[in-house]
Amino acid sequence: MTINSIMSDWLENTIIQWVLREGDSPTEATMSGSGPWLALYTTCPWDSGSGTEVSGNNYKRVQLPNIFSLKPTSASITGATYFNSASIVFEAATGAWGTVTHVGITTACLSNAAQIGTGVTSELLYYGELEETVSPVLNDRFQIPKEDFEITVKGAYSAYLAGAILASSLNNADTNIGSGTTRYLAVFSLTDSYNRTPYEPDDPAYARQSFSIITPQWQNWISGSTANLIAKNFPYATQDWGWIAAVGIYNTNTYSANQHLLYYSELGSGSRIIYEGDRISFPVGSIIIGADNDSIPGMLL
């Protein structure tokens, strides 16, 4: 069986706090719960983590000890996928578990005696639907074969940030997404409709626009989304910039060896040609980073 995953609201919100508002990384939660852990559900957990988990008859969540690996893919600006590099096997059932329809990855195992009464809470990170439902009975052992569980972070998350999110939430990696307390907004032209290679304007007046992550300049999360609290105005163009068709957020204000693109999205119908004397402005609330109802993040302008 192949399981594709969806990110929970809790993880989406944690990422917003981590990247844009100086909050903790997902590692902080998974390490506090000795996680991550795999859970089984008889109803969909949804983004809120509200599903019905299997209980009784020797059911216990399974700890996932650093078993996820990055899936090699073709070069891409956005997104990354991890897969299980080892089989995941549950304890044998001592009775019926019901019909298992979904799996979820959580930050903690609340049945673990070492965690009871410690104040550790369990949060849903990812969930996915089984291609075929399974109904374990006496002596059955639910298992996910090697390379059958794929977890993808996609949408406006850059390939770098998507990989950092997966490493932090699944492998407890202490991932550094860039030093400093500022993030920088950039705009891009695209080389052509096939290669879609972005490049910033080659104008001495052009400069990336800064957002502080200490002084709140992004909304606190609302159902996995955030928007800019301050307007951003790029300098007036002193030469033609061409067709500006994409935006992104970096961790540095200029190109350097430590530069990482964090978010990236094409503008679609919002793209336009910038001529000498024009100015690009983003009003308050016009840069929305978050998720739609299918939990696929996007940047809309």
N, C-alpha and C positions, 0 to 999 in steps of 0.2 A: 504494500500500500504506500502511496505517496501522499504526504501531508503538506499542504501549503499553509502558511501562517498569516495571521493578521495581528497588528500591534494593538495593545489595549490602550484605553484612555489614560490610565495611570502612567504608562511608559511614555506616551506622547507628551503628557504634561511634564514629566520628569526631564525629558530631553529639552523642552523649552526652558525650564529653569536652569538646566546645566549649561546650555549653549548661550542663552541670551540674557539670563538674569542672575548669574553667579550662584547657581544652586549646586547641589550634590550631583554626581554622576550616578547612572544606574548601578554601578559597582557598589556604592555605599549601601543600597538596599539588599542586593543579592548576597553580599558578604555578611551582613548582619543576620541574615536568615540561613547562612551556610548553604545558600543555593547556588545555582537555580535547581528547581525540582520539577518533575513532570507529574501532572495530575490528569485524571480521566473524568469525563463528564457524560451524563446521560441526557443533558440538554445543552444547547449552545450557551457558552459563557458570555457571549457578546463583548463589546468593548469595555463594558462596565464590570465584567467579572461576576455576573449575577447567575451563572448557570448552576445546575444541580450536579454536584460532584458525587462519584461513587463512594459508598461508605459501607463498612462492615465486611464480614467474611474474609478477613486478612488483607483487605485493601490498604495499601500505604503508598503515598507518593514516593517516587524514585528520584534519588539525587543524581544530578548530571555532572559528573566530575570532569569538566574541561574536555568534553568529547566533541565539540563542534569545530569545524574547520571551514575556512573560506573556500567557496566554490569558484574554480577558475572560470572566468567569463571573458568575452570579448571586451575590448576597451570601451568604457562608458563614462560619461560625465557624472551620472547619478546612479545611486542604488548599489546594493551588494547583497549577496546570498551566502548564508552558512548552511551546512548540512551535518548530520550526525555521522561521525567517522567511526562509530562503534554501535553495536546493537544496544537497545534499551529494553530491559526485561523486568517485569514486575514479579512479585512473590506469587506463589500458586494460590489460587482462590480456594477457600474452604466452603464455598457456597456460591449461589448465583450473584453476579454483580449488576445484573440488569443489562440493558442494551447501551453499549458505549457508542456515542455518536461523535464526540469531540475530544481533543486533548488540549491541555494548556500548560504553559511553562510559568511557574510561580517563583517568588523570591524566597519562600520559606516552606517548611513542612510542619504544620501545626500539631501533628501527631507525634512529633519528635519530643521526647521527654525533656531533652536539654533546652528546648525552646519554650515549653509551657511555663507561664508565669514570669517570663523575662521581659515582657513588653514588646517582643518581636511580633510584627504583623506580617501577614502574607498578602502580597499583591500580585495580580495577574500581569504577566509581561506580554505573552503572545498566546494565541489560540488558533486552532485549525480544525476543520471538519474531516473526518475519515472518509475515504472514498467509498468504503463499505462498512456498515455498522458491525460491531462484534459483541457477542453476548457470552462472556466467560462464565463457566460453571465450575463445579467441583474439580480441583486439580489442574484447571487450565491456567496458563501463564500468558498474560497479554504481553506482546513484545512488538517493537518497531525495528525492523531489520536495518542494518547499516546502510546509510545513504538514502533512506526513504523519508526522512523528515527534513524539509527545507524551510528555512526561515529567511524571509526576504524583507529588507528595508528599502523602500523605493519612493517614487515621487520626487519632491524637490530636494531631498537629502542628497548631497554630493556623494560620490563613491567613497571618498575619504571619511566623511562623517558617518555614512551608513555602516562602513566597516568598523568605525570606532564604537558606534552604538551596539553593534552585534558583539564585538569583543568585550565590551564593558558589561553588557547584560547577560551574556551566556558563559563567558570564560573568566569573569571577574578580573579582567585586565585593567590595570591602572592606566587608562588611556588619556593622553594629553592632547587636547584638541587645539592647543595653542596657548602660549603664555600671554599675559596682558589682560586688561580689563575693558577692552574695546573690540567691537566688531565693525566691519567696513562694508558698505554697500557699493557695488560696482554695476556698471551696465556694459553690454556687449553687442558687437555686431557678429554676424555669422558668416563664415567664408562662402558657403553655398548651401543649397537645400539638401544636398546629399551628405556631405561630410559633417555639417553642423558644428564646425570647430569655432568656438567663441574667441573673440579677441576684443580688448578694450580700446577705446578711441586713442589714436596717436596724435594727441593735441596737448601742447605744453600746459594749457589751462585746465585740462582734465585732472580730477583727483577723486579718489574714492571718498565716500561720505561716512563719517563715524557715528556709531551708536555705543554709548556706555552700557556696560552690563552691571555696574555698581549702582548708579543712579537709574532707577527704572525708566527705561525708554521704550519698553515693550509691555503690552498688557500682561497682567497675570493670566494664566491659562484659562480658557473657557472651552470645555469639552475638547481638549486637545489642540486648540488653536490659539494664536496670539496675533496682535497687530501693532504697528508702530504708533507710539504715543506722541511723537514729535514729527513735524514735517522735515523732509530732506530735499534740499535744492542743490543740484550740481552747478558748477560754474558755467557762465555763458560760453558757448563754443566760439573759439577764435578761428576755427576752420571747420569745414564740413566733417561730420562724424560718420556719415553714411547711415545705413539702415540699422537702427538700434532695435534688436529683437529679443534680448534676453537680459535678465538681471541675476545677480548673485551676491552672496555675503561671504567675505573672507575674514580670516583672523589677523591679517596684517594690512597696513595701509598702502604698501608698495610691494612689488615683487621681491621675494627673497627666498633663501633656501628653507626657511621655516614657514613659508606661506602655505595655507591650506584653504581650498574652497570648501565652504560648509554647506551652503544652500545654492541651488541653481534652478532657474525655470525660464523657459521661453515665454515671451509675452503674448504670442498669438495675435489677436485682433488689436491689442494695445501697442504693437510695434509701430515705429514711424521713422521717417528720415529726419535726421538732425542736421540742419544747415548752420553755417556760420551766423552767430548772433542768437541762435535758439538756446533754450535752457530747459533741462529736464527737471521736473519737480514731482515729488511724491507727497501728497497731503497726508495729514494724520489719518490713520486707519486704512490707507490704501495699499499697504504691504501686509498681506495676510499669510502667515506661515502656520500650517496646521493640517487638518485632515478633513476629508469629506465624510459622508455617511458610510462609505466603504472602507474607511480607515486608510485611505491612500493620501499621504501628505501632498500639499501643493502650495505654490506661491502664486497668488493672484494679484494682479495690479491693474 
